Amino acid sequence: MQGSMLTVSAVSAVIAAAAEYADYRRRHRRDVDAVGFMPWRGIALVSLTVALFAAAFGLKG
């Protein structure tokens, strides 16, 4: 159980990093009208929360 929770935590942290990078690219786009439809900030927030809770449960043992 501990290994699977730490795996979930690592995958969620990678998703959060990718979402932050995508949000950075969206904020620094050249074409102001090309907004997109993905809520990158929300995806990063949810995946970071999942990563923290999964790490806490995984370390608790």
PDB file of N, CA, C and O in Angstrom, chain B, residues numbered from 101:
ATOM      1  N   MET B 101       0.826  -1.197   0.000  1.00  0.00           N
ATOM      2  CA  MET B 101       0.000   0.000   0.000  1.00  0.00           C
ATOM      3  C   MET B 101       0.871   1.263   0.000  1.00  0.00           C
ATOM      4  O   MET B 101       0.560   2.246  -0.672  1.00  0.00           O
ATOM      5  N   GLN B 102       1.967   1.214   0.768  1.00  0.00           N
ATOM      6  CA  GLN B 102       2.813   2.392   0.876  1.00  0.00           C
ATOM      7  C   GLN B 102       3.461   2.722  -0.464  1.00  0.00           C
ATOM      8  O   GLN B 102       3.544   3.892  -0.838  1.00  0.00           O
ATOM      9  N   GLY B 103       3.917   1.711  -1.184  1.00  0.00           N
ATOM     10  CA  GLY B 103       4.548   1.938  -2.481  1.00  0.00           C
ATOM     11  C   GLY B 103       3.586   2.499  -3.506  1.00  0.00           C
ATOM     12  O   GLY B 103       3.958   3.353  -4.312  1.00  0.00           O
ATOM     13  N   SER B 104       2.353   2.023  -3.480  1.00  0.00           N
ATOM     14  CA  SER B 104       1.381   2.517  -4.455  1.00  0.00           C
ATOM     15  C   SER B 104       0.992   3.970  -4.163  1.00  0.00           C
ATOM     16  O   SER B 104       0.769   4.750  -5.090  1.00  0.00           O
ATOM     17  N   MET B 105       0.912   4.329  -2.903  1.00  0.00           N
ATOM     18  CA  MET B 105       0.573   5.720  -2.572  1.00  0.00           C
ATOM     19  C   MET B 105       1.716   6.660  -2.945  1.00  0.00           C
ATOM     20  O   MET B 105       1.474   7.785  -3.381  1.00  0.00           O
ATOM     21  N   LEU B 106       2.950   6.210  -2.777  1.00  0.00           N
ATOM     22  CA  LEU B 106       4.082   7.044  -3.167  1.00  0.00           C
ATOM     23  C   LEU B 106       4.172   7.155  -4.683  1.00  0.00           C
ATOM     24  O   LEU B 106       4.616   8.180  -5.201  1.00  0.00           O
ATOM     25  N   THR B 107       3.757   6.113  -5.402  1.00  0.00           N
ATOM     26  CA  THR B 107       3.699   6.177  -6.864  1.00  0.00           C
ATOM     27  C   THR B 107       2.642   7.169  -7.313  1.00  0.00           C
ATOM     28  O   THR B 107       2.875   7.954  -8.232  1.00  0.00           O
ATOM     29  N   VAL B 108       1.485   7.138  -6.673  1.00  0.00           N
ATOM     30  CA  VAL B 108       0.431   8.102  -6.981  1.00  0.00           C
ATOM     31  C   VAL B 108       0.918   9.515  -6.705  1.00  0.00           C
ATOM     32  O   VAL B 108       0.638  10.434  -7.474  1.00  0.00           O
ATOM     33  N   SER B 109       1.636   9.685  -5.626  1.00  0.00           N
ATOM     34  CA  SER B 109       2.168  10.995  -5.278  1.00  0.00           C
ATOM     35  C   SER B 109       3.165  11.489  -6.326  1.00  0.00           C
ATOM     36  O   SER B 109       3.129  12.657  -6.713  1.00  0.00           O
ATOM     37  N   ALA B 110       4.043  10.616  -6.783  1.00  0.00           N
ATOM     38  CA  ALA B 110       5.036  11.009  -7.790  1.00  0.00           C
ATOM     39  C   ALA B 110       4.382  11.346  -9.123  1.00  0.00           C
ATOM     40  O   ALA B 110       4.756  12.326  -9.768  1.00  0.00           O
ATOM     41  N   VAL B 111       3.417  10.550  -9.538  1.00  0.00           N
ATOM     42  CA  VAL B 111       2.723  10.814 -10.805  1.00  0.00           C
ATOM     43  C   VAL B 111       1.940  12.117 -10.718  1.00  0.00           C
ATOM     44  O   VAL B 111       1.926  12.897 -11.670  1.00  0.00           O
ATOM     45  N   SER B 112       1.295  12.354  -9.596  1.00  0.00           N
ATOM     46  CA  SER B 112       0.555  13.601  -9.426  1.00  0.00           C
ATOM     47  C   SER B 112       1.485  14.812  -9.420  1.00  0.00           C
ATOM     48  O   SER B 112       1.125  15.870  -9.935  1.00  0.00           O
ATOM     49  N   ALA B 113       2.653  14.668  -8.853  1.00  0.00           N
ATOM     50  CA  ALA B 113       3.616  15.768  -8.858  1.00  0.00           C
ATOM     51  C   ALA B 113       4.099  16.064 -10.275  1.00  0.00           C
ATOM     52  O   ALA B 113       4.300  17.226 -10.628  1.00  0.00           O
ATOM     53  N   VAL B 114       4.287  15.032 -11.085  1.00  0.00           N
ATOM     54  CA  VAL B 114       4.686  15.234 -12.479  1.00  0.00           C
ATOM     55  C   VAL B 114       3.566  15.924 -13.258  1.00  0.00           C
ATOM     56  O   VAL B 114       3.835  16.806 -14.074  1.00  0.00           O
ATOM     57  N   ILE B 115       2.328  15.534 -13.017  1.00  0.00           N
ATOM     58  CA  ILE B 115       1.188  16.180 -13.683  1.00  0.00           C
ATOM     59  C   ILE B 115       1.095  17.639 -13.255  1.00  0.00           C
ATOM     60  O   ILE B 115       0.813  18.506 -14.083  1.00  0.00           O
ATOM     61  N   ALA B 116       1.326  17.924 -11.982  1.00  0.00           N
ATOM     62  CA  ALA B 116       1.290  19.307 -11.504  1.00  0.00           C
ATOM     63  C   ALA B 116       2.382  20.140 -12.167  1.00  0.00           C
ATOM     64  O   ALA B 116       2.145  21.289 -12.541  1.00  0.00           O
ATOM     65  N   ALA B 117       3.568  19.571 -12.313  1.00  0.00           N
ATOM     66  CA  ALA B 117       4.656  20.302 -12.965  1.00  0.00           C
ATOM     67  C   ALA B 117       4.337  20.553 -14.429  1.00  0.00           C
ATOM     68  O   ALA B 117       4.605  21.640 -14.942  1.00  0.00           O
ATOM     69  N   ALA B 118       3.771  19.573 -15.104  1.00  0.00           N
ATOM     70  CA  ALA B 118       3.399  19.746 -16.515  1.00  0.00           C
ATOM     71  C   ALA B 118       2.299  20.792 -16.672  1.00  0.00           C
ATOM     72  O   ALA B 118       2.319  21.579 -17.619  1.00  0.00           O
ATOM     73  N   ALA B 119       1.348  20.803 -15.755  1.00  0.00           N
ATOM     74  CA  ALA B 119       0.270  21.786 -15.819  1.00  0.00           C
ATOM     75  C   ALA B 119       0.788  23.197 -15.544  1.00  0.00           C
ATOM     76  O   ALA B 119       0.335  24.158 -16.166  1.00  0.00           O
ATOM     77  N   GLU B 120       1.725  23.321 -14.623  1.00  0.00           N
ATOM     78  CA  GLU B 120       2.318  24.639 -14.369  1.00  0.00           C
ATOM     79  C   GLU B 120       3.093  25.139 -15.581  1.00  0.00           C
ATOM     80  O   GLU B 120       3.048  26.326 -15.902  1.00  0.00           O
ATOM     81  N   TYR B 121       3.807  24.235 -16.255  1.00  0.00           N
ATOM     82  CA  TYR B 121       4.527  24.613 -17.466  1.00  0.00           C
ATOM     83  C   TYR B 121       3.554  25.040 -18.566  1.00  0.00           C
ATOM     84  O   TYR B 121       3.797  26.020 -19.269  1.00  0.00           O
ATOM     85  N   ALA B 122       2.454  24.302 -18.709  1.00  0.00           N
ATOM     86  CA  ALA B 122       1.452  24.658 -19.712  1.00  0.00           C
ATOM     87  C   ALA B 122       0.799  25.999 -19.377  1.00  0.00           C
ATOM     88  O   ALA B 122       0.517  26.792 -20.276  1.00  0.00           O
ATOM     89  N   ASP B 123       0.560  26.254 -18.104  1.00  0.00           N
ATOM     90  CA  ASP B 123      -0.017  27.543 -17.711  1.00  0.00           C
ATOM     91  C   ASP B 123       0.972  28.672 -17.956  1.00  0.00           C
ATOM     92  O   ASP B 123       0.573  29.765 -18.358  1.00  0.00           O
ATOM     93  N   TYR B 124       2.249  28.425 -17.718  1.00  0.00           N
ATOM     94  CA  TYR B 124       3.275  29.425 -18.015  1.00  0.00           C
ATOM     95  C   TYR B 124       3.296  29.743 -19.507  1.00  0.00           C
ATOM     96  O   TYR B 124       3.386  30.907 -19.897  1.00  0.00           O
ATOM     97  N   ARG B 125       3.214  28.712 -20.332  1.00  0.00           N
ATOM     98  CA  ARG B 125       3.197  28.941 -21.783  1.00  0.00           C
ATOM     99  C   ARG B 125       1.945  29.701 -22.211  1.00  0.00           C
ATOM    100  O   ARG B 125       2.001  30.550 -23.100  1.00  0.00           O
ATOM    101  N   ARG B 126       0.796  29.387 -21.565  1.00  0.00           N
ATOM    102  CA  ARG B 126      -0.441  30.083 -21.911  1.00  0.00           C
ATOM    103  C   ARG B 126      -0.363  31.554 -21.522  1.00  0.00           C
ATOM    104  O   ARG B 126      -0.840  32.417 -22.259  1.00  0.00           O
ATOM    105  N   ARG B 127       0.234  31.844 -20.371  1.00  0.00           N
ATOM    106  CA  ARG B 127       0.340  33.238 -19.929  1.00  0.00           C
ATOM    107  C   ARG B 127       1.302  34.053 -20.779  1.00  0.00           C
ATOM    108  O   ARG B 127       1.170  35.274 -20.863  1.00  0.00           O
ATOM    109  N   HIS B 128       2.268  33.396 -21.410  1.00  0.00           N
ATOM    110  CA  HIS B 128       3.264  34.101 -22.209  1.00  0.00           C
ATOM    111  C   HIS B 128       3.091  33.844 -23.706  1.00  0.00           C
ATOM    112  O   HIS B 128       4.076  33.779 -24.441  1.00  0.00           O
ATOM    113  N   ARG B 129       1.859  33.699 -24.155  1.00  0.00           N
ATOM    114  CA  ARG B 129       1.612  33.422 -25.571  1.00  0.00           C
ATOM    115  C   ARG B 129       1.738  34.700 -26.399  1.00  0.00           C
ATOM    116  O   ARG B 129       1.546  35.805 -25.892  1.00  0.00           O
ATOM    117  N   ARG B 130       2.061  34.532 -27.667  1.00  0.00           N
ATOM    118  CA  ARG B 130       2.195  35.682 -28.566  1.00  0.00           C
ATOM    119  C   ARG B 130       0.840  36.164 -29.062  1.00  0.00           C
ATOM    120  O   ARG B 130       0.588  37.367 -29.137  1.00  0.00           O
ATOM    121  N   ASP B 131      -0.031  35.217 -29.401  1.00  0.00           N
ATOM    122  CA  ASP B 131      -1.359  35.570 -29.905  1.00  0.00           C
ATOM    123  C   ASP B 131      -2.315  35.673 -28.716  1.00  0.00           C
ATOM    124  O   ASP B 131      -2.678  34.662 -28.115  1.00  0.00           O
ATOM    125  N   VAL B 132      -2.712  36.883 -28.387  1.00  0.00           N
ATOM    126  CA  VAL B 132      -3.550  37.115 -27.202  1.00  0.00           C
ATOM    127  C   VAL B 132      -4.933  36.488 -27.364  1.00  0.00           C
ATOM    128  O   VAL B 132      -5.561  36.132 -26.366  1.00  0.00           O
ATOM    129  N   ASP B 133      -5.414  36.346 -28.578  1.00  0.00           N
ATOM    130  CA  ASP B 133      -6.746  35.794 -28.805  1.00  0.00           C
ATOM    131  C   ASP B 133      -6.777  34.261 -28.723  1.00  0.00           C
ATOM    132  O   ASP B 133      -7.860  33.684 -28.619  1.00  0.00           O
ATOM    133  N   ALA B 134      -5.650  33.606 -28.764  1.00  0.00           N
ATOM    134  CA  ALA B 134      -5.607  32.140 -28.697  1.00  0.00           C
ATOM    135  C   ALA B 134      -5.547  31.704 -27.230  1.00  0.00           C
ATOM    136  O   ALA B 134      -4.490  31.337 -26.718  1.00  0.00           O
ATOM    137  N   VAL B 135      -6.682  31.754 -26.585  1.00  0.00           N
ATOM    138  CA  VAL B 135      -6.738  31.517 -25.141  1.00  0.00           C
ATOM    139  C   VAL B 135      -6.643  30.038 -24.795  1.00  0.00           C
ATOM    140  O   VAL B 135      -5.904  29.684 -23.876  1.00  0.00           O
ATOM    141  N   GLY B 136      -7.345  29.176 -25.480  1.00  0.00           N
ATOM    142  CA  GLY B 136      -7.399  27.762 -25.144  1.00  0.00           C
ATOM    143  C   GLY B 136      -8.542  27.484 -24.185  1.00  0.00           C
ATOM    144  O   GLY B 136      -9.238  28.399 -23.746  1.00  0.00           O
ATOM    145  N   PHE B 137      -8.726  26.205 -23.864  1.00  0.00           N
ATOM    146  CA  PHE B 137      -9.871  25.844 -23.023  1.00  0.00           C
ATOM    147  C   PHE B 137      -9.502  25.012 -21.806  1.00  0.00           C
ATOM    148  O   PHE B 137     -10.381  24.684 -21.009  1.00  0.00           O
ATOM    149  N   MET B 138      -8.238  24.660 -21.635  1.00  0.00           N
ATOM    150  CA  MET B 138      -7.854  23.828 -20.501  1.00  0.00           C
ATOM    151  C   MET B 138      -7.612  24.692 -19.261  1.00  0.00           C
ATOM    152  O   MET B 138      -6.892  25.688 -19.333  1.00  0.00           O
ATOM    153  N   PRO B 139      -8.200  24.323 -18.140  1.00  0.00           N
ATOM    154  CA  PRO B 139      -7.974  25.075 -16.891  1.00  0.00           C
ATOM    155  C   PRO B 139      -6.689  24.610 -16.207  1.00  0.00           C
ATOM    156  O   PRO B 139      -6.743  23.881 -15.217  1.00  0.00           O
ATOM    157  N   TRP B 140      -5.541  25.027 -16.727  1.00  0.00           N
ATOM    158  CA  TRP B 140      -4.253  24.523 -16.252  1.00  0.00           C
ATOM    159  C   TRP B 140      -4.016  24.829 -14.783  1.00  0.00           C
ATOM    160  O   TRP B 140      -3.442  24.004 -14.071  1.00  0.00           O
ATOM    161  N   ARG B 141      -4.436  25.978 -14.320  1.00  0.00           N
ATOM    162  CA  ARG B 141      -4.227  26.340 -12.914  1.00  0.00           C
ATOM    163  C   ARG B 141      -5.003  25.387 -11.999  1.00  0.00           C
ATOM    164  O   ARG B 141      -4.484  24.950 -10.972  1.00  0.00           O
ATOM    165  N   GLY B 142      -6.230  25.072 -12.368  1.00  0.00           N
ATOM    166  CA  GLY B 142      -7.033  24.146 -11.572  1.00  0.00           C
ATOM    167  C   GLY B 142      -6.489  22.730 -11.603  1.00  0.00           C
ATOM    168  O   GLY B 142      -6.507  22.033 -10.589  1.00  0.00           O
ATOM    169  N   ILE B 143      -6.006  22.302 -12.758  1.00  0.00           N
ATOM    170  CA  ILE B 143      -5.412  20.972 -12.874  1.00  0.00           C
ATOM    171  C   ILE B 143      -4.168  20.885 -11.989  1.00  0.00           C
ATOM    172  O   ILE B 143      -3.957  19.882 -11.307  1.00  0.00           O
ATOM    173  N   ALA B 144      -3.360  21.918 -12.001  1.00  0.00           N
ATOM    174  CA  ALA B 144      -2.153  21.928 -11.163  1.00  0.00           C
ATOM    175  C   ALA B 144      -2.522  21.906  -9.682  1.00  0.00           C
ATOM    176  O   ALA B 144      -1.895  21.197  -8.895  1.00  0.00           O
ATOM    177  N   LEU B 145      -3.521  22.668  -9.307  1.00  0.00           N
ATOM    178  CA  LEU B 145      -3.930  22.722  -7.905  1.00  0.00           C
ATOM    179  C   LEU B 145      -4.461  21.372  -7.419  1.00  0.00           C
ATOM    180  O   LEU B 145      -4.092  20.913  -6.338  1.00  0.00           O
ATOM    181  N   VAL B 146      -5.313  20.744  -8.204  1.00  0.00           N
ATOM    182  CA  VAL B 146      -5.881  19.457  -7.804  1.00  0.00           C
ATOM    183  C   VAL B 146      -4.800  18.381  -7.753  1.00  0.00           C
ATOM    184  O   VAL B 146      -4.758  17.593  -6.809  1.00  0.00           O
ATOM    185  N   SER B 147      -3.926  18.342  -8.758  1.00  0.00           N
ATOM    186  CA  SER B 147      -2.894  17.304  -8.758  1.00  0.00           C
ATOM    187  C   SER B 147      -1.867  17.528  -7.651  1.00  0.00           C
ATOM    188  O   SER B 147      -1.330  16.561  -7.110  1.00  0.00           O
ATOM    189  N   LEU B 148      -1.589  18.769  -7.308  1.00  0.00           N
ATOM    190  CA  LEU B 148      -0.682  19.032  -6.189  1.00  0.00           C
ATOM    191  C   LEU B 148      -1.321  18.609  -4.867  1.00  0.00           C
ATOM    192  O   LEU B 148      -0.635  18.075  -3.995  1.00  0.00           O
ATOM    193  N   THR B 149      -2.606  18.839  -4.710  1.00  0.00           N
ATOM    194  CA  THR B 149      -3.316  18.400  -3.507  1.00  0.00           C
ATOM    195  C   THR B 149      -3.308  16.882  -3.390  1.00  0.00           C
ATOM    196  O   THR B 149      -3.071  16.336  -2.312  1.00  0.00           O
ATOM    197  N   VAL B 150      -3.569  16.205  -4.506  1.00  0.00           N
ATOM    198  CA  VAL B 150      -3.534  14.742  -4.507  1.00  0.00           C
ATOM    199  C   VAL B 150      -2.134  14.245  -4.168  1.00  0.00           C
ATOM    200  O   VAL B 150      -1.982  13.277  -3.423  1.00  0.00           O
ATOM    201  N   ALA B 151      -1.111  14.902  -4.710  1.00  0.00           N
ATOM    202  CA  ALA B 151       0.268  14.489  -4.433  1.00  0.00           C
ATOM    203  C   ALA B 151       0.596  14.629  -2.945  1.00  0.00           C
ATOM    204  O   ALA B 151       1.228  13.748  -2.362  1.00  0.00           O
ATOM    205  N   LEU B 152       0.173  15.716  -2.343  1.00  0.00           N
ATOM    206  CA  LEU B 152       0.458  15.928  -0.925  1.00  0.00           C
ATOM    207  C   LEU B 152      -0.269  14.914  -0.035  1.00  0.00           C
ATOM    208  O   LEU B 152       0.327  14.361   0.889  1.00  0.00           O
ATOM    209  N   PHE B 153      -1.552  14.671  -0.311  1.00  0.00           N
ATOM    210  CA  PHE B 153      -2.304  13.703   0.489  1.00  0.00           C
ATOM    211  C   PHE B 153      -1.786  12.282   0.288  1.00  0.00           C
ATOM    212  O   PHE B 153      -1.696  11.508   1.241  1.00  0.00           O
ATOM    213  N   ALA B 154      -1.449  11.942  -0.948  1.00  0.00           N
ATOM    214  CA  ALA B 154      -0.939  10.588  -1.203  1.00  0.00           C
ATOM    215  C   ALA B 154       0.427  10.402  -0.529  1.00  0.00           C
ATOM    216  O   ALA B 154       0.717   9.326  -0.005  1.00  0.00           O
ATOM    217  N   ALA B 155       1.252  11.430  -0.542  1.00  0.00           N
ATOM    218  CA  ALA B 155       2.545  11.339   0.142  1.00  0.00           C
ATOM    219  C   ALA B 155       2.343  11.198   1.647  1.00  0.00           C
ATOM    220  O   ALA B 155       3.040  10.421   2.299  1.00  0.00           O
ATOM    221  N   ALA B 156       1.406  11.938   2.192  1.00  0.00           N
ATOM    222  CA  ALA B 156       1.144  11.845   3.632  1.00  0.00           C
ATOM    223  C   ALA B 156       0.639  10.449   4.008  1.00  0.00           C
ATOM    224  O   ALA B 156       1.089   9.877   5.001  1.00  0.00           O
ATOM    225  N   PHE B 157      -0.287   9.903   3.227  1.00  0.00           N
ATOM    226  CA  PHE B 157      -0.799   8.568   3.523  1.00  0.00           C
ATOM    227  C   PHE B 157       0.268   7.507   3.259  1.00  0.00           C
ATOM    228  O   PHE B 157       0.333   6.502   3.968  1.00  0.00           O
ATOM    229  N   GLY B 158       1.098   7.724   2.249  1.00  0.00           N
ATOM    230  CA  GLY B 158       2.145   6.758   1.957  1.00  0.00           C
ATOM    231  C   GLY B 158       3.230   6.744   3.014  1.00  0.00           C
ATOM    232  O   GLY B 158       3.758   5.681   3.339  1.00  0.00           O
ATOM    233  N   LEU B 159       3.571   7.893   3.553  1.00  0.00           N
ATOM    234  CA  LEU B 159       4.607   7.959   4.585  1.00  0.00           C
ATOM    235  C   LEU B 159       4.083   7.514   5.956  1.00  0.00           C
ATOM    236  O   LEU B 159       4.842   7.065   6.815  1.00  0.00           O
ATOM    237  N   LYS B 160       2.766   7.650   6.134  1.00  0.00           N
ATOM    238  CA  LYS B 160       2.183   7.205   7.412  1.00  0.00           C
ATOM    239  C   LYS B 160       2.327   5.705   7.572  1.00  0.00           C
ATOM    240  O   LYS B 160       2.540   5.193   8.671  1.00  0.00           O
ATOM    241  N   GLY B 161       2.205   5.010   6.442  1.00  0.00           N
ATOM    242  CA  GLY B 161       2.471   3.577   6.458  1.00  0.00           C
ATOM    243  C   GLY B 161       1.273   2.759   6.689  1.00  0.00           C
ATOM    244  O   GLY B 161       1.362   1.531   6.725  1.00  0.00           O
TER     245      GLY B 161
END
